[in-house]
Amino acid sequence: MSRTPAGSPPDPRGKERFHEERAAYTVKGTAGGSGQPDLNAGVEAIREVVRTLKPKPGVYRMLDARGDVLYVGKARALKNRVANYTQVANLTNRLQRMVSQTRAMEIVTTNSEAEALLLEAQFIKRFRPPYNVLLRDDKSFPFILLRAGHDFPRIMKHRGARKAVGNYYGPFASAGSVNTTINALQKLFLLRSCTDSFFSRRDRPCLLYQIKRCSAPCVGRIDEAGYAELVAEAKDFLSGKSDAVQRKIERQMQEAAENLDFETAAMLRDRLRAATFIQGTQAVNAAGVGDADVFALAAKGGHIAVQGFFVRGGQNWGHRAFFPSHTQDVSEDEVLARVLAQFYEEVPPPRTILVDRELPERELLEQAFGELAGRKVEISQPQRGDRRRLLEQASRNAVEALDRRLAETGTQARVLREMTEFLELADVPQRIEVYDNSHIQGTKALGAMVVAGPEGLVKNQYRKFNIRSAQTNDDFAMMREVMQRRFSRALEEDPEREQGMWPDLVLIDGGKGQMSAVRDTLEELGIEDVPLIAIAKGPHHGREGREVFHFPDGREKMLPTNSPVLFYLQRLRDEVHRYAIGAHRDKRSRAISASPLDEIPGIGPARKRALLLHFGTAGKVRAAALDDLKRVPGVSASVAQQIYDFYHAAG
């Protein structure tokens, strides 16, 4: 047995949650070194750990022979909880399989069981263990942020760590819902959305002022006090005091009309309409609920959906369905509890969480969420009133979401099976990589890779390749470079193909030439077992539905124009094309914004701007005489000499 200090557990949001006296260590078993599943070896490894444990709260991680995390659990008394895994007869088949793969454990002690629950959620999110219930949703939730630290605060959409100083409102279920709300809030409160640098450069109002979505504080169309009043109203509105804000605007509109100030009255009328629009877009009646999240679970055929509604200040800010995985042999109540624990690792808990069932360890969850929020959090199962009706609506949505998911899953599975047969693959691919190039006559060349799996596109696996060597108008050379770099790295970092880096299918946007380039490149690397398919437009170039599929051995196939498999492969091809074009445009824009004047040492943005304003183009600056350079405002004689010497140096 070895005891190795493991350090403090990571906290993705940088919060100091856990006491410094907590201990972390790894204990390795001595049996079953082959790494093959062996129930006796697993039990012995766990017994080795139990001998060192004390009845303290903490988190344990079960590791296989390679050190990969199989399971993360928390306990009020670690010694008692971990010892249960040695009582094989009391374990389910699933847990027996887990124990048979266990060869070591890592233990982190905490000060309380609530701390252990929070740390457990962190570790599950980080390690994605195969025996834990997983909330498989890697998209962060957007918030509305009212930035602080500026005389005229900015309203903006925000994702990720909440490091910026200001007021955060959310979560919103999707980028679409937050964008719609921000647009309406701009009309309602006329707050700026531009960056500070854009704001500081303005000398006249921008388009948003013209369309009545900004009060133009950048050019003094509103003073600091007037803008501060708008900010205060926006905070009240987003905090649930929308009725009071509307009544205030109504009074102001009536006063303006009575004073015959019809322009102001019309502006206030438009603001009132924006407020009505925001409240009218609530698909869920959340009046009287305050701040609450609502969760309901539906189960069918071994599959589970959890529907969440997000209500803040009595306003529904959207809803989202979650489909947790690894839920076999886990009760539905426990699944919902695990989903909530992982969900609030990402999102700050509201004061109230409404659920459709009694949760195990409800009080512990409340305590843990209260520590996260810094105030009391209540989990309740309402039986009557508005909250009960809202919960029933969430339950209906959960059932409908699961039905859609099962229908989509069945269709997707059938399409993937048919695609596997058509492309003559050994099995349904778990990782599909699709490649395309983008360039303009060989310049700013870029390669793109998108990734898809059985559950759809895997966007966090997308990659761009800046073409280095093939700078001519040679698509084949560009594709060879991309393949050489992609698979050389795979050979170096995952030669045994155990880390999920290798594709089960490579799709290439192109025809015979691209296929030959890719096939030859992989053969040079000694790779001959990765399935390759090239997708080319058919004989009537440009006609959708007549794509030709090229195989490595020279064969060609086509699909019927109404084939679901064809539609699926077209979507993959179109996705990589979209990604490649977008990446190339970004690269081209960056290149266009660069200037030859950037190469002159000591010439900053102000002097560069003065030179361009005076001469018009960088070329005219290069051709200018020394006396002409000296006449540029802000350019001294010494700087003019420096510029002249830079372009006219001998040799």
C-alpha positions as CSV (number, residue, x, y, z in Angstrom):
1,M,0.0,0.0,0.0
2,S,1.3,3.5,-0.8
3,R,0.1,6.8,0.5
4,T,0.7,9.7,-1.9
5,P,-0.3,13.3,-1.2
6,A,-2.8,14.4,-3.8
7,G,-3.2,18.1,-3.0
8,S,-6.3,20.2,-2.8
9,P,-9.3,19.3,-5.0
10,P,-9.8,21.7,-8.0
11,D,-12.6,24.1,-7.9
12,P,-13.6,25.2,-11.5
13,R,-15.0,28.5,-10.3
14,G,-12.2,29.3,-7.9
15,K,-14.3,29.4,-4.8
16,E,-12.8,28.6,-1.4
17,R,-15.3,26.1,-0.2
18,F,-13.3,23.5,1.7
19,H,-11.3,23.8,4.9
20,E,-7.5,23.7,4.6
21,E,-7.2,20.7,6.9
22,R,-8.9,18.3,4.6
23,A,-6.7,15.4,3.5
24,A,-6.4,13.7,0.1
25,Y,-4.5,10.5,-0.6
26,T,-4.4,7.6,-2.9
27,V,-4.5,3.9,-1.8
28,K,-3.6,1.2,-4.3
29,G,-4.6,-2.4,-4.1
30,T,-2.0,-5.1,-4.7
31,A,-4.1,-7.8,-6.4
32,G,-5.2,-8.2,-10.0
33,G,-2.3,-6.4,-11.6
34,S,-3.4,-7.6,-15.1
35,G,-6.2,-5.0,-15.2
36,Q,-8.7,-7.6,-16.2
37,P,-12.1,-7.6,-14.4
38,D,-11.6,-9.6,-11.2
39,L,-14.2,-9.4,-8.4
40,N,-11.9,-10.8,-5.8
41,A,-9.1,-8.4,-6.8
42,G,-11.4,-5.5,-6.6
43,V,-12.7,-6.4,-3.2
44,E,-9.2,-6.8,-1.9
45,A,-8.1,-3.4,-3.2
46,I,-11.1,-1.8,-1.5
47,R,-10.3,-3.6,1.8
48,E,-6.8,-2.2,1.7
49,V,-8.4,1.3,1.6
50,V,-10.9,0.5,4.3
51,R,-8.1,-0.3,6.8
52,T,-6.8,3.3,6.5
53,L,-10.2,5.1,6.7
54,K,-11.9,6.8,9.6
55,P,-15.6,7.6,10.0
56,K,-15.3,11.1,8.6
57,P,-17.2,12.8,5.8
58,G,-15.6,13.0,2.4
59,V,-15.4,11.9,-1.3
60,Y,-14.0,8.7,-2.7
61,R,-13.0,7.9,-6.3
62,M,-12.7,4.3,-7.6
63,L,-10.0,3.8,-10.2
64,D,-9.3,1.0,-12.7
65,A,-5.9,-0.5,-13.5
66,R,-5.0,2.5,-15.7
67,G,-5.9,5.0,-13.2
68,D,-9.1,6.1,-14.9
69,V,-12.0,7.1,-12.6
70,L,-14.8,4.6,-12.6
71,Y,-17.0,6.2,-9.9
72,V,-17.2,9.1,-7.6
73,G,-19.2,8.9,-4.4
74,K,-19.6,10.9,-1.2
75,A,-20.2,9.7,2.4
76,R,-21.0,11.0,5.8
77,A,-18.7,8.3,7.2
78,L,-16.2,7.2,4.7
79,K,-15.1,4.0,6.5
80,N,-18.7,2.7,6.7
81,R,-19.7,3.7,3.1
82,V,-16.6,2.2,1.4
83,A,-16.8,-1.0,3.4
84,N,-20.2,-1.7,1.9
85,Y,-18.5,-2.4,-1.4
86,T,-16.8,-5.4,0.1
87,Q,-20.2,-7.0,0.8
88,V,-20.5,-8.4,-2.7
89,A,-23.8,-10.3,-2.1
90,N,-25.6,-7.0,-1.3
91,L,-24.4,-5.3,-4.5
92,T,-26.4,-5.0,-7.8
93,N,-24.9,-6.6,-10.9
94,R,-23.8,-3.1,-12.0
95,L,-21.9,-2.4,-8.8
96,Q,-20.3,-5.8,-8.9
97,R,-19.0,-5.0,-12.4
98,M,-17.6,-1.7,-11.0
99,V,-15.9,-3.4,-8.1
100,S,-14.4,-6.0,-10.4
101,Q,-12.7,-3.3,-12.3
102,T,-11.5,-1.3,-9.2
103,R,-7.8,-1.5,-8.5
104,A,-7.2,1.7,-6.4
105,M,-9.1,4.5,-4.6
106,E,-8.6,8.2,-4.0
107,I,-10.0,9.7,-0.8
108,V,-10.6,13.4,0.0
109,T,-11.9,14.2,3.5
110,T,-14.1,17.2,4.1
111,N,-15.5,19.0,7.1
112,S,-19.1,18.1,6.4
113,E,-21.3,15.9,4.2
114,A,-22.6,19.0,2.5
115,E,-19.1,19.9,1.4
116,A,-18.6,16.3,0.3
117,L,-21.7,16.5,-1.9
118,L,-20.4,19.7,-3.6
119,L,-17.0,18.2,-4.2
120,E,-18.6,15.0,-5.5
121,A,-20.5,17.1,-8.1
122,Q,-17.2,18.8,-9.1
123,F,-15.4,15.5,-9.6
124,I,-18.2,14.0,-11.6
125,K,-18.3,17.0,-13.9
126,R,-14.5,16.8,-14.3
127,F,-13.9,13.1,-14.7
128,R,-17.3,11.9,-16.3
129,P,-17.1,8.5,-14.7
130,P,-18.9,5.6,-16.4
131,Y,-20.8,4.4,-13.3
132,N,-22.1,7.8,-12.2
133,V,-25.4,9.4,-13.3
134,L,-24.1,12.1,-15.7
135,L,-25.9,15.3,-16.7
136,R,-24.8,15.2,-20.3
137,D,-25.1,18.9,-21.2
138,D,-21.9,20.7,-21.8
139,K,-23.4,24.0,-22.9
140,S,-23.1,26.8,-20.3
141,F,-26.1,28.9,-19.5
142,P,-26.2,32.5,-20.6
143,F,-26.9,35.4,-18.2
144,I,-27.7,39.1,-18.7
145,L,-25.0,41.2,-17.1
146,L,-25.3,44.9,-16.2
147,R,-21.6,45.9,-15.9
148,A,-20.4,48.1,-13.1
149,G,-17.4,50.3,-12.9
150,H,-18.4,52.8,-15.6
151,D,-20.4,56.0,-15.5
152,F,-22.7,54.5,-18.1
153,P,-23.1,50.8,-17.4
154,R,-23.4,48.4,-20.3
155,I,-26.0,45.6,-20.7
156,M,-24.7,42.5,-22.3
157,K,-25.0,38.7,-22.7
158,H,-22.6,36.7,-20.5
159,R,-21.4,33.1,-20.4
160,G,-18.8,31.3,-18.3
161,A,-17.1,32.4,-15.1
162,R,-18.7,35.4,-13.5
163,K,-15.6,37.4,-13.0
164,A,-16.7,40.8,-14.3
165,V,-18.1,43.2,-11.6
166,G,-21.8,43.9,-12.1
167,N,-25.3,42.5,-11.6
168,Y,-26.1,39.1,-13.2
169,Y,-29.6,38.0,-14.1
170,G,-30.3,34.4,-15.1
171,P,-29.9,31.7,-16.0
172,F,-31.6,31.8,-19.4
173,A,-32.3,28.5,-21.1
174,S,-30.7,29.4,-24.4
175,A,-28.8,32.1,-26.3
176,G,-32.0,32.8,-28.3
177,S,-34.1,33.6,-25.2
178,V,-31.4,35.9,-23.7
179,N,-30.9,37.7,-27.0
180,T,-34.6,38.3,-27.4
181,T,-34.8,39.7,-23.9
182,I,-31.8,41.9,-24.3
183,N,-33.2,43.4,-27.5
184,A,-36.5,44.2,-25.7
185,L,-34.7,45.6,-22.7
186,Q,-32.7,47.9,-24.9
187,K,-36.0,49.3,-26.3
188,L,-37.4,49.5,-22.8
189,F,-34.5,51.1,-20.9
190,L,-32.3,52.4,-23.8
191,L,-29.1,51.1,-22.2
192,R,-26.0,50.8,-24.3
193,S,-24.7,47.4,-25.4
194,C,-21.4,48.6,-27.1
195,T,-17.9,47.9,-25.7
196,D,-16.1,50.5,-23.7
197,S,-13.6,51.1,-26.5
198,F,-16.4,51.6,-29.1
199,F,-18.2,53.9,-26.6
200,S,-15.0,56.1,-26.1
201,R,-14.5,56.6,-29.9
202,R,-18.0,57.8,-30.8
203,D,-18.5,61.4,-31.9
204,R,-22.0,60.9,-33.2
205,P,-24.8,58.5,-32.3
206,C,-24.8,55.1,-33.8
207,L,-27.6,53.2,-35.5
208,L,-29.0,51.9,-32.2
209,Y,-29.9,55.4,-31.2
210,Q,-31.6,56.0,-34.5
211,I,-33.8,52.9,-34.1
212,K,-34.6,53.9,-30.5
213,R,-32.6,51.1,-28.7
214,C,-30.0,53.3,-27.0
215,S,-30.0,56.7,-25.3
216,A,-26.6,57.6,-26.8
217,P,-24.7,58.5,-23.6
218,C,-21.5,58.3,-25.7
219,V,-22.3,61.7,-27.2
220,G,-24.2,63.3,-24.3
221,R,-27.7,62.8,-25.5
222,I,-28.4,61.8,-21.9
223,D,-26.6,62.9,-18.7
224,E,-25.2,60.6,-16.1
225,A,-28.1,61.1,-13.7
226,G,-30.7,60.3,-16.3
227,Y,-28.8,57.2,-17.4
228,A,-28.5,56.1,-13.8
229,E,-32.2,56.3,-13.4
230,L,-32.7,54.0,-16.4
231,V,-30.2,51.6,-14.9
232,A,-32.1,51.6,-11.7
233,E,-35.3,50.9,-13.5
234,A,-33.7,48.0,-15.4
235,K,-32.5,46.5,-12.2
236,D,-35.9,46.7,-10.7
237,F,-37.5,45.2,-13.7
238,L,-35.1,42.2,-13.8
239,S,-35.4,41.7,-10.1
240,G,-39.2,41.2,-10.3
241,K,-40.6,44.7,-9.9
242,S,-41.8,44.9,-13.4
243,D,-45.3,46.1,-12.5
244,A,-43.9,49.1,-10.6
245,V,-41.7,50.0,-13.5
246,Q,-44.6,49.8,-16.0
247,R,-46.8,52.0,-13.8
248,K,-44.0,54.6,-13.5
249,I,-43.6,54.7,-17.3
250,E,-47.4,55.0,-17.7
251,R,-47.5,58.0,-15.4
252,Q,-44.6,59.6,-17.3
253,M,-46.4,59.0,-20.6
254,Q,-49.6,60.6,-19.4
255,E,-47.8,63.6,-18.0
256,A,-45.9,64.1,-21.3
257,A,-49.2,63.9,-23.2
258,E,-50.9,66.4,-20.9
259,N,-48.0,68.8,-21.4
260,L,-48.4,68.3,-25.1
261,D,-44.8,66.8,-25.3
262,F,-45.9,64.3,-27.8
263,E,-42.4,63.3,-28.9
264,T,-41.6,62.2,-25.3
265,A,-45.0,60.5,-24.9
266,A,-44.4,58.5,-28.1
267,M,-40.9,57.4,-26.8
268,L,-42.5,56.3,-23.5
269,R,-45.2,54.5,-25.4
270,D,-42.6,52.5,-27.3
271,R,-40.9,51.6,-24.0
272,L,-44.1,50.5,-22.5
273,R,-44.7,48.2,-25.5
274,A,-41.3,46.7,-25.0
275,A,-42.2,45.9,-21.4
276,T,-45.4,44.3,-22.5
277,F,-43.5,42.3,-25.2
278,I,-41.2,40.8,-22.6
279,Q,-44.0,39.7,-20.4
280,G,-46.1,38.5,-23.4
281,T,-43.3,36.2,-24.5
282,Q,-43.6,34.1,-21.3
283,A,-44.8,30.7,-22.5
284,V,-45.1,29.7,-18.9
285,N,-47.3,31.5,-16.4
286,A,-44.9,32.1,-13.5
287,A,-46.7,35.0,-11.9
288,G,-46.5,35.0,-8.1
289,V,-43.6,32.4,-8.1
290,G,-40.8,34.8,-7.5
291,D,-37.3,33.3,-8.0
292,A,-37.5,29.5,-8.5
293,D,-36.3,26.7,-10.7
294,V,-38.8,23.9,-11.5
295,F,-37.8,20.4,-12.3
296,A,-39.9,17.4,-13.3
297,L,-38.8,13.9,-14.4
298,A,-40.3,11.6,-17.0
299,A,-39.2,8.0,-17.6
300,K,-40.0,5.5,-20.4
301,G,-38.3,2.4,-21.7
302,G,-35.2,2.8,-19.6
303,H,-34.7,6.4,-20.7
304,I,-35.1,9.6,-18.6
305,A,-35.8,13.2,-19.3
306,V,-35.7,16.0,-16.8
307,Q,-37.4,19.3,-17.7
308,G,-36.3,22.5,-16.1
309,F,-38.0,25.9,-16.0
310,F,-36.1,28.9,-14.9
311,V,-38.2,31.7,-13.2
312,R,-36.7,34.9,-11.9
313,G,-38.8,37.8,-10.5
314,G,-42.0,36.0,-11.6
315,Q,-40.7,35.9,-15.2
316,N,-40.0,32.7,-17.1
317,W,-36.5,32.9,-18.6
318,G,-36.8,29.8,-20.7
319,H,-36.8,26.0,-20.2
320,R,-34.5,23.2,-21.2
321,A,-34.7,19.4,-21.2
322,F,-31.9,17.2,-19.9
323,F,-31.3,13.6,-20.7
324,P,-29.0,12.1,-18.0
325,S,-27.0,9.0,-18.9
326,H,-25.8,6.0,-16.9
327,T,-29.2,5.8,-15.1
328,Q,-29.6,2.0,-15.2
329,D,-30.3,0.4,-11.8
330,V,-30.7,3.9,-10.2
331,S,-34.1,5.0,-8.8
332,E,-35.8,7.9,-10.5
333,D,-35.7,9.9,-7.3
334,E,-31.9,9.4,-7.0
335,V,-31.5,10.4,-10.6
336,L,-33.2,13.7,-10.1
337,A,-31.2,14.4,-7.0
338,R,-27.9,13.7,-8.8
339,V,-29.0,15.9,-11.8
340,L,-29.7,18.8,-9.4
341,A,-26.3,18.4,-7.7
342,Q,-24.5,18.6,-11.0
343,F,-26.7,21.3,-12.4
344,Y,-26.0,23.7,-9.5
345,E,-22.3,23.1,-9.9
346,E,-22.7,25.4,-12.9
347,V,-25.6,27.6,-12.0
348,P,-26.2,29.6,-8.8
349,P,-29.2,28.2,-6.9
350,P,-32.4,30.3,-6.5
351,R,-34.2,30.6,-3.2
352,T,-36.7,28.0,-4.2
353,I,-36.4,24.7,-6.1
354,L,-39.7,23.0,-7.0
355,V,-39.6,19.3,-7.8
356,D,-42.2,16.7,-8.7
357,R,-41.2,14.1,-6.1
358,E,-39.6,13.7,-2.7
359,L,-35.8,13.6,-3.0
360,P,-33.5,11.4,-1.0
361,E,-31.2,13.5,1.2
362,R,-33.3,16.6,0.5
363,E,-32.1,18.4,3.6
364,L,-28.5,17.7,2.7
365,L,-29.1,19.1,-0.8
366,E,-30.7,22.2,0.7
367,Q,-27.7,22.7,3.0
368,A,-25.2,22.2,0.2
369,F,-27.0,24.6,-2.2
370,G,-27.4,27.1,0.7
371,E,-23.6,27.1,1.0
372,L,-23.3,27.8,-2.7
373,A,-25.8,30.6,-2.7
374,G,-24.8,32.2,0.6
375,R,-28.4,32.1,1.8
376,K,-31.2,29.7,2.6
377,V,-32.4,27.5,-0.3
378,E,-35.6,25.5,-0.1
379,I,-36.5,22.4,-2.1
380,S,-40.2,21.7,-2.1
381,Q,-42.9,19.6,-3.7
382,P,-46.0,21.9,-4.0
383,Q,-49.4,20.3,-3.8
384,R,-51.7,23.2,-4.8
385,G,-51.8,26.7,-6.2
386,D,-49.7,28.5,-8.9
387,R,-46.6,26.5,-8.0
388,R,-48.4,23.2,-8.4
389,R,-49.8,24.2,-11.8
390,L,-46.3,25.3,-12.9
391,L,-44.9,21.9,-11.8
392,E,-47.6,20.1,-13.7
393,Q,-46.7,22.1,-16.8
394,A,-43.1,21.1,-16.4
395,S,-44.2,17.4,-16.0
396,R,-46.1,17.6,-19.3
397,N,-43.1,19.2,-21.0
398,A,-40.8,16.4,-19.6
399,V,-43.0,13.7,-21.1
400,E,-43.2,15.5,-24.5
401,A,-39.4,16.1,-24.5
402,L,-38.8,12.4,-23.8
403,D,-41.2,11.3,-26.5
404,R,-39.4,13.5,-29.0
405,R,-36.1,12.3,-27.9
406,L,-37.1,8.6,-28.2
407,A,-38.5,9.3,-31.7
408,E,-35.4,11.2,-32.7
409,T,-33.1,8.5,-31.2
410,G,-34.9,5.8,-33.0
411,T,-34.7,7.6,-36.3
412,Q,-31.0,8.6,-35.8
413,A,-30.1,5.0,-34.8
414,R,-31.8,3.7,-38.0
415,V,-30.0,6.2,-40.1
416,L,-26.7,5.4,-38.6
417,R,-27.3,1.6,-39.2
418,E,-28.2,2.2,-42.8
419,M,-25.2,4.5,-43.3
420,T,-23.0,1.8,-41.8
421,E,-24.3,-0.7,-44.3
422,F,-24.0,1.7,-47.3
423,L,-20.5,2.7,-46.5
424,E,-19.5,-0.9,-45.7
425,L,-18.3,-0.2,-42.2
426,A,-17.6,-2.8,-39.6
427,D,-19.8,-1.2,-37.0
428,V,-21.8,2.0,-36.3
429,P,-19.2,4.8,-36.0
430,Q,-18.9,6.5,-32.6
431,R,-16.7,9.3,-34.0
432,I,-17.0,10.7,-37.5
433,E,-14.5,13.3,-38.7
434,V,-15.3,15.5,-41.7
435,Y,-12.7,17.6,-43.5
436,D,-12.7,20.6,-45.9
437,N,-10.3,23.3,-47.1
438,S,-11.0,27.0,-47.7
439,H,-8.8,29.6,-49.5
440,I,-8.8,32.2,-52.2
441,Q,-6.4,31.2,-55.0
442,G,-4.2,29.5,-52.4
443,T,-3.9,32.5,-50.1
444,K,-5.0,32.5,-46.4
445,A,-5.5,28.7,-46.8
446,L,-7.1,26.9,-43.9
447,G,-8.3,23.3,-43.2
448,A,-11.3,22.5,-41.1
449,M,-12.4,19.4,-39.2
450,V,-15.8,18.9,-37.6
451,V,-16.8,15.9,-35.4
452,A,-20.1,14.0,-35.1
453,G,-21.2,11.1,-32.9
454,P,-24.3,9.1,-32.4
455,E,-25.9,12.0,-30.4
456,G,-25.0,14.7,-33.0
457,L,-22.3,17.2,-33.6
458,V,-19.5,17.5,-31.0
459,K,-18.6,21.1,-31.4
460,N,-16.0,21.3,-28.7
461,Q,-13.9,18.8,-30.9
462,Y,-13.9,21.0,-34.0
463,R,-10.4,22.0,-35.2
464,K,-8.8,24.5,-37.6
465,F,-5.5,24.0,-39.4
466,N,-3.6,27.0,-40.8
467,I,-2.0,25.6,-44.0
468,R,1.8,26.1,-43.7
469,S,3.5,24.5,-46.6
470,A,0.9,24.2,-49.4
471,Q,0.3,27.9,-50.3
472,T,-0.4,27.3,-53.9
473,N,-3.8,26.7,-55.4
474,D,-3.4,23.0,-54.7
475,D,-6.4,21.5,-52.8
476,F,-4.7,18.0,-52.8
477,A,-1.5,19.3,-51.2
478,M,-3.6,21.2,-48.6
479,M,-5.5,18.1,-47.7
480,R,-2.3,16.0,-47.5
481,E,-0.9,18.6,-45.0
482,V,-4.0,18.5,-42.8
483,M,-4.1,14.7,-42.8
484,Q,-0.4,14.4,-42.0
485,R,-0.7,16.8,-39.1
486,R,-3.9,15.3,-37.7
487,F,-2.8,11.7,-37.7
488,S,0.8,12.3,-36.9
489,R,-0.4,13.8,-33.6
490,A,-2.8,10.9,-33.1
491,L,0.0,8.4,-33.5
492,E,2.2,10.4,-31.1
493,E,-0.4,11.0,-28.4
494,D,-2.6,7.9,-28.6
495,P,-0.7,5.1,-30.4
496,E,-2.8,2.4,-28.7
497,R,-6.1,4.1,-29.7
498,E,-7.4,4.1,-26.1
499,Q,-8.2,7.8,-25.6
500,G,-10.9,8.3,-28.1
501,M,-8.7,10.4,-30.5
502,W,-9.1,8.1,-33.5
503,P,-12.1,8.4,-35.8
504,D,-14.2,5.4,-36.9
505,L,-14.9,7.2,-40.2
506,V,-13.3,10.0,-42.1
507,L,-15.4,12.0,-44.6
508,I,-13.7,14.2,-47.1
509,D,-15.4,17.0,-49.0
510,G,-14.1,16.2,-52.5
511,G,-13.7,13.6,-55.2
512,K,-11.1,11.1,-56.5
513,G,-8.2,13.5,-56.1
514,Q,-8.9,14.3,-52.5
515,M,-9.5,10.6,-51.8
516,S,-6.1,9.7,-53.3
517,A,-4.3,12.5,-51.4
518,V,-5.8,11.4,-48.1
519,R,-5.3,7.6,-48.7
520,D,-1.7,8.1,-49.8
521,T,-0.9,10.3,-46.8
522,L,-2.3,7.8,-44.3
523,E,-0.5,4.9,-46.0
524,E,2.8,6.8,-45.6
525,L,2.1,7.0,-41.9
526,G,1.4,3.3,-41.8
527,I,-2.4,3.8,-41.2
528,E,-4.5,1.6,-43.4
529,D,-7.5,0.7,-41.1
530,V,-9.3,4.1,-40.8
531,P,-12.4,4.0,-43.1
532,L,-12.2,6.8,-45.7
533,I,-15.1,8.2,-47.9
534,A,-15.0,11.2,-50.2
535,I,-18.2,13.1,-51.0
536,A,-18.4,14.8,-54.4
537,K,-21.0,16.6,-56.4
538,G,-22.5,14.4,-59.0
539,P,-22.2,14.5,-62.8
540,H,-24.6,17.5,-62.9
541,H,-22.4,19.6,-60.7
542,G,-24.2,21.7,-58.1
543,R,-27.4,19.6,-58.0
544,E,-28.3,18.5,-54.5
545,G,-29.1,14.9,-54.1
546,R,-26.7,13.6,-56.8
547,E,-23.6,13.3,-54.6
548,V,-21.1,10.6,-55.5
549,F,-19.4,8.7,-52.7
550,H,-15.8,7.6,-53.5
551,F,-14.2,4.6,-51.8
552,P,-10.4,4.1,-51.3
553,D,-10.4,1.3,-53.9
554,G,-11.8,3.5,-56.6
555,R,-15.4,2.4,-56.4
556,E,-18.3,4.9,-56.5
557,K,-21.7,4.8,-55.0
558,M,-24.8,7.0,-55.0
559,L,-27.9,7.1,-52.9
560,P,-31.6,7.8,-53.8
561,T,-32.4,11.5,-53.7
562,N,-34.9,11.0,-50.8
563,S,-32.6,8.8,-48.7
564,P,-32.4,9.8,-45.0
565,V,-28.7,8.6,-45.1
566,L,-28.0,11.0,-47.9
567,F,-29.6,13.9,-46.0
568,Y,-27.5,13.0,-42.9
569,L,-24.2,12.9,-44.9
570,Q,-25.2,16.2,-46.7
571,R,-25.7,17.9,-43.3
572,L,-22.2,16.7,-42.2
573,R,-20.7,18.0,-45.4
574,D,-22.5,21.3,-45.2
575,E,-21.5,21.7,-41.6
576,V,-17.7,21.4,-42.3
577,H,-18.2,23.7,-45.3
578,R,-19.8,26.3,-43.1
579,Y,-17.1,25.9,-40.4
580,A,-14.3,26.2,-43.0
581,I,-15.8,29.2,-44.7
582,G,-16.4,31.0,-41.4
583,A,-12.9,30.3,-40.1
584,H,-11.4,31.5,-43.4
585,R,-13.4,34.8,-43.3
586,D,-12.2,35.4,-39.8
587,K,-8.6,34.8,-40.9
588,R,-9.1,37.1,-44.0
589,S,-10.6,39.8,-41.8
590,R,-7.6,39.8,-39.5
591,A,-5.3,40.1,-42.4
592,I,-7.2,43.0,-44.0
593,S,-7.1,44.9,-40.7
594,A,-3.3,44.7,-40.7
595,S,-1.3,47.6,-42.2
596,P,2.2,47.9,-43.7
597,L,2.7,50.8,-41.3
598,D,2.6,48.3,-38.4
599,E,6.1,47.3,-39.5
600,I,7.7,50.7,-38.7
601,P,9.2,50.6,-35.2
602,G,7.9,53.3,-32.9
603,I,4.8,54.1,-34.9
604,G,1.7,53.7,-32.7
605,P,-2.0,53.8,-33.6
606,A,-2.3,57.6,-33.3
607,R,0.6,58.4,-35.7
608,K,-0.5,55.6,-38.1
609,R,-4.0,57.2,-38.2
610,A,-2.5,60.7,-38.8
611,L,-0.3,59.4,-41.6
612,L,-3.2,57.6,-43.3
613,L,-5.5,60.6,-42.9
614,H,-2.8,62.9,-44.5
615,F,-1.7,60.7,-47.4
616,G,-4.7,58.4,-47.9
617,T,-2.9,55.0,-48.3
618,A,0.2,53.3,-46.9
619,G,1.7,53.2,-50.4
620,K,1.6,57.0,-50.5
621,V,3.3,57.1,-47.1
622,R,6.1,55.0,-48.6
623,A,6.5,57.2,-51.6
624,A,6.4,60.5,-49.6
625,A,9.4,62.9,-49.5
626,L,10.9,63.7,-46.2
627,D,9.5,67.3,-46.2
628,D,6.0,66.0,-46.8
629,L,6.3,63.6,-43.9
630,K,7.3,66.5,-41.6
631,R,4.1,68.3,-42.5
632,V,1.9,65.5,-41.0
633,P,0.2,66.7,-37.8
634,G,1.7,65.0,-34.8
635,V,4.8,63.7,-36.7
636,S,8.0,65.4,-35.5
637,A,11.1,65.9,-37.6
638,S,12.9,63.0,-36.0
639,V,9.9,60.6,-36.4
640,A,9.6,61.8,-40.1
641,Q,13.2,61.0,-40.6
642,Q,12.7,57.5,-39.0
643,I,9.8,56.8,-41.3
644,Y,11.8,58.0,-44.4
645,D,14.9,55.9,-43.4
646,F,12.7,52.8,-42.9
647,Y,11.6,52.9,-46.5
648,H,14.7,54.3,-48.1
649,A,17.5,52.5,-46.3
650,A,20.4,51.6,-48.5
651,G,20.3,48.1,-49.9
